[in-house]
Amino acid sequence: MQTEFELTDIEVFDQQAFENDLKTDTPAIKVFRNALDKGHRILKERFEANHDATNYVLQRAWLVDQLVLKAWVRCAFLEHNSVALLAVGGYGRGELHPKSDVDLLILLESEMDDTIKTCIEQLIQFLWDIGLKVGQGVRTLAECEKEVAADITVATNLIEARLLTGPEHLFKALKAAIAPDRSWDHKAFFSAKVQEQTKRHDKYEDSGYNLEPNVKEGPGGLRDIQMIGWVAKRYFGATSLHDLIQHGFLTENEYQSLSEAQEFLWEIRCFLHLLVKRGEERLLFDYQGVIASAFDCKDDDAGLGVEKLMKRYYRTIKEIRTLNDMLLQLFEEVILYADTPTVVLPLNKRFQIRNNFIEVTNKAVFLNYPYALLEIFLLIQENPAIQGIRASTIRLILHYGYLIDDVFRQDLRARSLFLEIFRHQEGLTHVLRKMNRYNILAAYIPSFGKIVGQMQYDLFHIYTVEQHTLFVLRNLRRLNVPEFAQEFPFCSKLIQSIPKAELLYLAAFFHDIAKGRGGDHSKLGEIETLNFCHLHGLSDNDARLVAWLVRHHLIMSMTAQRQDISDPEVIKTFARQVTDTLHLDYLYLLTVADIRATNPELWNGWKNSLMLELYHKTKAFLSKGHGHVLNKQRHIEGIQKNARKLITESELENEISNLWQKIGDDYFLSSSPEEVARETEAMLNNTIPIVLERESKGGNGFILITADRDYLFADTTAFFERKNLSIIDAYIIPGEDDYNISAYTVLEKNGEQISSVERIKEILEGLKQAISDESHSHLAPINRRLPRKIKYFPVATNVTFKQDHLHNHTIMEIKTTDSPGVLSRIAEAFRTCKIRVKTAKITTFSSHIEDVFFITDYENHALFSMTQLDCLRTKLSDLLDKEVH
């Protein structure tokens, strides 16, 4: 049987030349393979020249048709009038991407005999031998009907079946057997496909905005377009999406948008298949740069070429999801609720609720009352029973979005409505997502439109800027929802105490509004936020609070992760930046929500404890007023006084005093009275080295009491890294008479605490052995493979120094790739250049680290020698950069 396609480009498949080759002595397999290879080569060259993915996809299907049909004839199937050959799935639609499988169904009228079985085996083997990746099924009509009834996926594949050759009556019998009156009626089919799509979206966390999206399966991907087609074929008998225009379900413009979106995704998918030489559907970092170049997306002052490609991709899938939502809702109304009695509840003269969905009272509402483009979302918040917006009204929102212009933004009603959406709070995240999906946010706040689809090409920010912003708002809103109160109990309690939650939500909305413009996005965002707040009638105090939060939204995380918050001076400096407890409360909530929305894998119990510690210490300082001065010595004396009460061996008063004098003051700044008491008793009763477990909120703490020596930091870091543990905090305190106390907080590589008692015991024993080993044999390089993702984001080592005269040490900041054994190599550089570490703040940002080390020379003085500083900078670059490049 002739295929449905009339693509007979002789370049792709020259039938006469093919027949002539078969008449020669050349083996048939080679003739077929040569024809297939030639066709693929021509299609590839043509695609690389003109990027016409539609032509490639359709012509490859046509090319495969010709060869499959000729292979069918070779296998003597012409003698069997009870066997038909069908293309199914994507091949059934006549669409074959470069490396897509060729899905076939061999349909039997009855059970096959040995002759037919032999023919089928010969056919499939032959197709594989010539280079086709075949997925085949062999079923009778009865078996097809049975499998369709049991599996919606089989039903979907067969709906798209296309007869290649064989008895037409058999094909018609199949269509009759799987028709809605026999299996999967319209309601059951639609419900099953919607459920299937929901599960698929959930697999990708209902977001297609991942750094390495799946072009085919991800939300907004090609499957979402196919979903529309499947329903249309099943219910309307449509042969193409264009048929939906005749049925009133698509406008011509919407059809063009879907077609253009599909063509773009097809183009990406073709490039992916050709580049990887297999059916790869994930747009991995490995390929994004090459494909960006193919799309002529170049690096310039406006951004990286990769970011431009991905921005177009994310905007495309957003448009597909919007149309998918709208069309499925239209289908739902026709298929599921056509017989449902209509209940209409008026809301006002512009809107009403029809069967729990909000709709306009007439098609001219938005034209006559443009501010209603915002009002509809506030009404959804005010009426929790509303399940969504009717599809016909969504279409009107999309159409009349152009009415949101400068005049609209000056309208007091529009400004009041927008602000009221944030003040209402209930359903805030829900409506903001809808406003983003239907382009209302981008229209009302043009600067928000600029960050839609804006990615940052790194592993730290795993969502586009606008999706990250909406996740921050979601995180804050969850704190106010009783059923989620146990997730972050302190935050949930704190958010109840702030006077105006809408100010926090506005700060979250604007905190990254200026990303991607160049310059400091916090400063630029502060200016824009202040203007917005004043234009929308906020008081000067409220406006300044929101703008301050945008300007300073990073300072709490930076202080906690990059400075020594056991130092009273650090707390004092931070508190003076925050100014009062009100700003602190707002900032703390925003910081927690922001970090968790940047990359969920980066939030852990340790960061939670750091933020809480900084919050409580700062609040204690602020609560005593700015006149209060934190007294370091008084604090140490308080720790010692309380520790003495806990030490059972009180007769050793003199020994305790002598020991504490040797240890030095810094130890007491980083220790609780309970820790001091326990560790003092251990030092009095044991010889060094002593290794103890230390309680650490959010991590596992270990304290080492040793004689002072050069290799200590190198020995310890090497041990932890070999145990596959991440060091997240460290401090080293050199005392008198060769006493040295170092404490480390570690986590498992997955960010979890060590839970096994046996593993803790093993670490304690191994750690003691490692720091006692004078041979340092364990310092050999760690040669674990660099993770795939990280190798695409190498960070050249950058080292900076500044002097802290008050504490007589040098602060070294280092930014470099997070490669296996990175801390061990840093420790090796310290050893080579004769450097001691007092404190280390370890901060990992997925693909790179930004660590801060407080260092001295071997005499415990700050580093002023340029020779020593240059040695350190050079050695670090040599040791770290060679591991990545």
Order of alpha helices (4+ residues) and beta strands (2+ residues): alpha-alpha-alpha-beta-alpha-beta-alpha-beta-alpha-alpha-beta-alpha-alpha-alpha-alpha-alpha-alpha-alpha-beta-beta-beta-alpha-alpha-beta-alpha-alpha-alpha-alpha-alpha-alpha-alpha-alpha-alpha-alpha-alpha-alpha-alpha-alpha-alpha-alpha-alpha-alpha-alpha-beta-beta-alpha-beta-beta-alpha-beta-beta-alpha-beta-beta-beta-alpha
